[in-house]
Each structure stands twice: as structure tokens, then as C-alpha cells.
Amino acid sequence: MNRRQFLHVGGLGAAGLALSSSWRGAAAEFADQKKRVGLIGTGWYGKCDLLRLIQVAPVEVVSLCDVDKVMVAEAADIVASRQKSGRKPRLYGDYREMLKEKDLDVVLVATPDHWHALAAIAAMEAGADVYVQKPTSVDVVESLAMLAAARRHGRVVQVGTQRRSTPHLIEARDRVLRTGKLGTIGHVEICCYWHMRARGNPPETPPPASLDYEMWTGPAPMRPFNAWVHPRGWRAFMEYGNGIMGDMCIHMYDMVRWLLDLGWPKGVSSSGGILMDKSSKANISDTQTAVFDHGDLQVVWNHRTWGAPVDPKYPWSATFYGDKGTLKASVFSYDFTPQGKGEALHGEPLYEYDKFPEDQTEKGLEKHCASAIRWHMRDLLACTSTRKPPVADIEQGATSTISCILANLSMQLGRSLAWDPVRSRVMGDDEANRLLRRPYRAPWVHPEPA
């Protein structure tokens, strides 16, 4: 089937809509096998992920790890109040000490991005299956090493690109894409126009007494501490992540790849930079365009942290343009508009307050994403028993992550990059290939794919 046509094939839509019941069935079938769980990184999304997992399975959270003593203690109190046993998990400040116990079936990694690779690989080596937040890594070689480790150790690794488990987006796939309502898809635009780049110049200060800043920095370059760094503001700096490309583009690009069954892009090009807010201490781009070339289909990303969005209803979204209609999709809704005559379609997030009333009052929870995280966790749990690849398998997460990293490298180098997924190299570009791995700060050692 031509990827861009997505003509209806009997049974595909029904199979997609039945996913949720199959996940529930698989999880229920193995419910007696209580999973022992550990979390590395007890900040905002670490708690969101862990508490959704507690909601859908009789897991026992055994261990929590964080380099901030106050943060990990607060998380322990919350977990004890939510898990069935009422027990407080063991607390650690170093994930290596936690993993030495080798008593965990599943480890969630929700650290800042610069720690994803080392923590996830160590968890796999300790015998655990892994849920790792997106992006999989900060540099290309880290993602390749994570994929190699997962295959070498036979571990199930689910990446937190939970658009693949978002109920209303699964519905859009089955109602619009798989029924051929768009016709031939000729172009896809993805974007983020939220004003999310930090502005200002916070002063350098000593880190909080509760924070082990040396361990927090880990393999990344050592920067003077300021209030943005911890908690949550670290995305202002390229030393710890990949800017808005690695934070927001990966979600939308991975969603498009999933919905259209796209593999690696043939080439990636990007331009932009810090074009508007040059006074801020933040060193991530405030304006960027990237083109992911899939041959007969171009997926084009734009972000601006200033100005107005193109469509105020869809400021972070994907728009699929077909010769029979247009589909707009985001975490908040989807809208299909036919070209000419036809039925417009609309969908919204699944709120499961009847089953999980605690969602309504949980601090920091993105309520529109709660069901997606739960469905993602159900899929992970089912796969830990069946040993089949999860919907956001590490290979898919690495593909989307690496593609976004290549976009940043393209912007840095000022030229398009052609990726060879067999050799895991940029074709004909030695300078680009030297940038596929970042230097690690001693004594940390960069992981290798082999």
C-alpha cells in the first residue's frame, strides 16, 4: 500500500479500536505477577508516569532515586499514599546503588535528558525492563547504544512518546487515515508556537543544600548553577537536552511517523537559531524550521517562542494535507475537514474521571494526557509478559530522537544531512559524524553501541 494513500483495508479500523481492550486483557492476565518498580528521577513527569502505572496495575514501588533529597522524600510520601501496600519505597541518591539490589522488574527513567542513556542502560544491565522518557538521548551514539543494550539483554523498553497510546489519536487514525478520507497525503506540517523558551538572566547562585549538583550534572559539562537549572528549567540549556526540537518536535514527528508508518527520513535539513531573544541566558533556539525528507512526503517542523500561532486552536500539532481533506491533530483534539462535500469529524481526549477521580486534583498532572500515559503503561506491562515490542519500542524512539538531533546538527552546520540507517552515519560528511557523540565529563564514560 502506498504510504500516502492509506486506503481502507478490512478489519484494520476495528483492530485499532480494539487495542485498549486487548491491552487491558493482557495486563489482567498477568496481574498476579506483581511487578517490582523503581523510578529514577522523581520530578514532575517522573511522578506523573509512576502514578499512572500504579493506577493500572498492582505494582509495588520498591525504590525511588533522585539527586534532590527533598524531592525524593516528597515523592515517597505520595507513593505510599497511592500504592495498595501503603509502604514507603527505599530512597537513593545514586541510581547505581539502587540498581545494585537487582530486585526490580521495571525501572522508569524520568531524569533530565542528559542522564537518559546511562540510567536506562544500567537498568537493562541490572535485569529490568525500562520505561524511558523522551527523547531517548542527547546525542546520536547514546540512542544507538540504548537500542543495542535492549537487544543484547532482551529487555522491553518503552519510550515516553505516548502519542502512540493517545485514545483520541488512535481514533483519528482509524476514522480518518485508515478509511482513506484524506486521499493522497502530499504534505505534513508539525509545529510548536508556545512561548516556552526561558527569558531573562537569573544570577549564578550556590545550588540548594538538598541537591547533589555534581551528580545532577553527571556526564554533561559543568555549568555554574542558577535557578533555571533545577527543577524543570534545565531545558533552557543545550548542555542538558536538544532544545525545543528534543522536547516538542520529537512528540509530533514521532506521532506522524506512527500514523503514516514512516521509517527513517532520507535527509534532514534545518535552519534558525536565536533570532529574537538574544538577551536571555537560555542558549536554545527561539526560531527553527526543519524538513524531514521521506521521499514522496515532506514533514516540515516550525517552532517560534514568540509571536502568534498559525492556528490558535492547534499551537502544538500536526496537520496532514490530503487531496480529499485535511486532518489537524494535537494532544487536545483532532479535526478532519473534507475537501468539498463530506462529513467533518472531531475528537477530544479521553478523561477517565469515573475510574480515576484522583486525576482531578493531582498536582501538576496534564489531565488531557493522563489516559494516554495509562494506555502506554498498559502496553508496557503486557509486553513485559509477552516479550513483544511495545508500541513505542526503543527502536522507534531512537529513530525519532536521532532525526531531531540531526535537525539540530543541520542547523549548526548550515547544510542538509543524509542519514544512512544501516551504517548509522551521515553520508559523506566527516564533520557531521564527529558530532554524533558529545564529550563526556570525567569520570563518566560514554556508552557504545557494540
N, C-alpha and C positions, 0 to 999 in steps of 0.2 A: 504494500500500500504506500502511495506517495505520502510522505510525512505531512505535506501541507494540505492534503485533501481531507483526510480523516473521515472517509465515507463510513456510514453505519455498517457495522458487522454484527450480525445477530448474536445477542447474548452479552455483548461487551458492556452495554449500559447497565443491564441488570446485575452483571457480575460486579461492576464497580459499586453500585448501590448496596450490594450485599456485603461489602468489605467490613463494615462496622460489626455486623453480627458474627462474621467469621472470626474477627479478632477477639470479640468477647467470648466466643465459644472456645477458641484455642487457649485463651488466658484462664477461663474457668476450668478447662480440662486439667490443667496443671496447677490449679490453685492450692493443692495440698503440698506442693513443693515450695514452701515459703522461701523466698529469696532474701539473702542477707545483703544489705545495701550499704554502700559508703558514698559520701559526697565530698568532693574536693572543690572548695570554693563556695562559701555559704552566703554570698551576697544576694543581690536582687533576683536574678534568674535562676541561680542555684536553688534557692528556696522554692521558687515557682515550679520548677521541674520536679523537685523532690516531693513536694506536697501533692502534686497531681499524681505521681506514682503511688503514693500512699492511698490515694482515693480509689485507685482501680485494682489494687492487688494487696493481698495480706503479707506485704513485705515487712521485714524487721530492719529498721535503720540501725546499724551496728556502730558506725563510725562517721564522724564529721571532721573535716580538716580545713583549717583556714589560718593564714598568717596573721590575722587580726584576732586577738584573744576575746575581745568584747563581742565581735561579730559571731564567732563560732559559739560562744556561750549563749547568746540570744537565740541562735538557731536551734541549739539543743533544747531549750525550753519550749520552743514552738513545736519541734518534732515530738517531744514527749507528750505534749497536749493533743497531738493529732494521731499518733500511731496507736494501734489497738493495745499493745502491751503496756503503754504508758511509761516505758523505760527511756532514760536519757542515753543517747549514744556516747561512746567514748570520744574524747576530744584530742585532736592532734594539731600541731603547728607545722609539721613536715609530712608531706604525703608519703614519703619513703618509709617513715616509721609506721604509718597506718597500713601500708601495703605489706610490710614485713609479716604481719599477722597471718596473711594468706587465708582469711576467713570470710572473704567477700565474694558473692556470686555476681553482683552488678556494681559497677562504680560509675557515678555521674561526675563528669568533669565540667565545671562551670567557672573556671578561673578566667582572668584576663587572657586575651588571645595568645600572648607570647608564652604562656605556660601549657597550652593545649597539648602539643605534641609530646613533650616529656612526660607529663602526667598520664596521658592516655596510654602511651606505650608501656609505661611502668605498670599500669593496671592490667594490661593484657598479659604482660610477663608474669604477673602475680596470679594469673588464672581466672581473671574476672572478664565478663562481658562488659561493654562500655557504652554509655551514652555521653557523647561529647558535644558541647555547644559549637555552633558555627562561629566563624569559619574554622575549618579543621586546623589551620595553621597560619603563621605569619609569613613563612617563605615556602617555596615550592618543594624543596627537598624534604622538609618536615612532613608535608602531606604524603609524599611518596613513601617515606619511612613508616608512617602510621598505617598506610594500606598494606605494606609488606609485612608489618608486625601482625596485623589482624589475620592475614592469610597464613603466615608462618605458625602462629599459635592457635589457629582455628577459632578465633573469637568472633562473636557477634558484636558489631559496632554500629550503633545508630547515631546519626548526626542530627543536631537540633535544627534542621531545615524542615520545620513542621508544617510548612505549606502543603507538603505531600500528604499530610494527615488532616488537613483542614476540611471539615464536613461540607461547608458550602462551596469550596473549590472542587472537591470531588463531585459534587452535584453539578457544577458548571461544566466540568469535563464530560460528564455523562449526558447532560441535557443539551449541550451546545456543540462541543468539539466532536464527540464520537457519533453524533447524529448528523454530522455534515452541515450544520446550519451556517457555518462561516464560509462554506465553499472552499476555494483555494486561498490559503493564507499567504499573503505576499509580504507582510511586514509586521514586526512586533516592536513596540516601544515599551520600555520599562523606565521607571523614574522614582526619584525621591526629592521633593521640594520642601521638606520640613526644615525649619531654621534650627538645626541640631548641632551645628559647629559651635564650640565654646567661644565666647567673646570675652576679651579683657586680658589682664596681665596679673594674675594673683602672685603675691610675693612668695619667695622661697622661704620655707619655714622648716623647723625640725619636724619629722614625722610624728604622729600620735604615739604616746607611750605604749599603746596596745598593739601597735603594728611592727612586725619584723620587716623593715623596709629592705634590708639586704636580701632576705628570702623572697619578698614580693617581687623585687627586680629580677632575681634569678639570672637567666641567660641573656636578658636584654641589656642594652647599655645603661650605665648608672647615670640617672639624671638627678639634679637637685630636687628635693621634694617640694611640692606645692599642693594646695588644697584640691586642685583638679584631679590629681593622680589617684587618690583613694578617698572614698569609694566612688566608683562609676564614672568619674570624669577622665579616666585614662585614655579613652578613645580620642581625645584631642591630640594625641601624640603618635606619630608613625613608629616610634620605638616599640610600642606595645601592640600594634594592630595594623590594619590596612586601610584606615580611614573609613569613609562612608562607603567605598567600594566593598570593603570586607565586612562591613556591618549591615548595610541595607541592600546593596546591589545583589549580593550573593543570594538573599532570600528570593528576590524577584526573578533573577536569572535562573536559579535552580527550579523555581516553580514553572517557568517557561520550558525548561529542558524536560521536566517531568510531564507536563501536559502535552507536549508535542513530540515526546520520545526522541529528543536530540542528544547526540553524543558530544564529542569534543568539537569545539569550533576549529575551522581550518586556519583561521587567523584572528588576531585581536589587535585593534588599534584604539588609541585613546589620546585625548588632548584636554588641557585645562590646567588647573593649578590654584594658587591663592591669588585670585584676580580682584577681589573686592575688599576683603577684611585683612589688610596687610599688617595691622597693628596688634592683632591678637597673638598671644603666646602659642596658641594652637598651630601645629605645623602640618595639618591635613588639608587637603584641597577644599575650597569652598565652591568650586565650579568644575564640573568634569563631564565629558561625553566619552562613551566607549562604544565600539561596534564589535560585536561578536559575529563573525562571518561563518555561517553554516551553509555556504554554497548557494543554494536557491532560496535561502532565507537569511535576512539580516536581523539580529536582535540588537536594538540600539538603546543604550542607557544614558540618562541625563540626571545629574543632581545639581542643585543650587541651594545653598543655605541662605539665600537672600531672595527678595522679590516674591512675586505671586506664583502659585502653581498654575499649570496649564488648565487643569480641571480641579476646582476646589473640592469636589467630592472624591476625587481619586489622586491625592497628592503623593501617595506611595503605592505604586500599582503597576500592572501590565495591561497593555492594550493590544489586542490581536485584530489585525485588519484583514478581512477576507473579502472576496468579490461578492459574497452574499450577505455580509453583515459584519458587525463589529462587536467584540467582547471586551469589556473592561472588568478587571478583577483585582481585588485587594483583600486585606485581612478583614475589612469591614463589610464588604458586599461584592456582588457581581451584577453586571447589567449587559444583556445582549440586546442589540438593536439591529433588526433586519434591514437589509437594503431593499427598499420598496415595500411590497406587501409582506405580511408575516407577523408572527406574534412576538412581541418583546418579552423578555424573561428577566426576572430579578431574583436574587437570593441574598440571604443575610446569615450572619454567624449563628451557630447552634449554642444557645445558652441552656445549660442543664441545671438550672437552679432547683428544680424539683428533686433532683438526685443529689446535688452537691450545694446545698444552701450556703455553706461556708464561703463559697466563691464571692458572694455579695459583699462580704465585709473584710476579706483578706487584704491586708496592706500590700500595695504595690502590684497586685495581680492585674494583668491586662485581661479583663473579663472576656473580651471577644476572642481571645486566643486560648482560653482555658480548655475548651473541648478539643482543640487541635493538639494541645500538649498531651491530654489524656489519651486520645486516639494514637498518638505517636508512641506513648508508653505501652499501650496495649499491644501494638505491633512489635515493639521490642521484646516484651515478655513472651509473646507467642513464639518469636524466633529464637529466644534463648532455649526453648524446649524443642522446637522442630529443627533448629540449626540452619534454617534457611536464611538468605539475606534479608534484612529488614528493608522497608520501603525507602529509607534514606541511608542505605548502606554506605560504608566508608568510601567505597569507590565512587559513588555518586557525589558524596560530599567533597571528596578530593578534587573531582573534575570541576565542580562549580567554584571551589575555592581557588584552585590554580588558575582558572580562567580569569578570575577577578584580580589575582596577583599579577598576571601577565598584562592586564589592562593598566595597572599602576606602573609596571616596568615600561610599557609602551609610552606612557605619558612622560616618564622620566627620561627616556632615551630619545624621544621625538620621532619614533618610527614604528611601523607595524611589525608585529611579531607573528611568525608562522610556527605553530607548535607541532612537534612530532610525538604523538602519544605512545608510540612503540619504543622509541629510544629515550623518551622523557627529556627532550631537549628542544630548544628553539633552533629552527633550521637556519644554518648559515649565519649565525650571529654569536660569535665567541664572547663578545662583551655582555650580551644579554644572559648567556649561560653562566657567566661568572657571578651574576646577580641572583641566581636561583637559590642560593643559600646565603643567609646573613651570618656575620661573625657572631660567635657566642662569647659571652663574658666568662672568663675563668672563674671557678673550676668546671663550669658546666660544659658538657661535650655534646656537640650536635649529633642527633640520631641519623643513621644511614639506612637507605632502603634495603641493602643486602645484609 
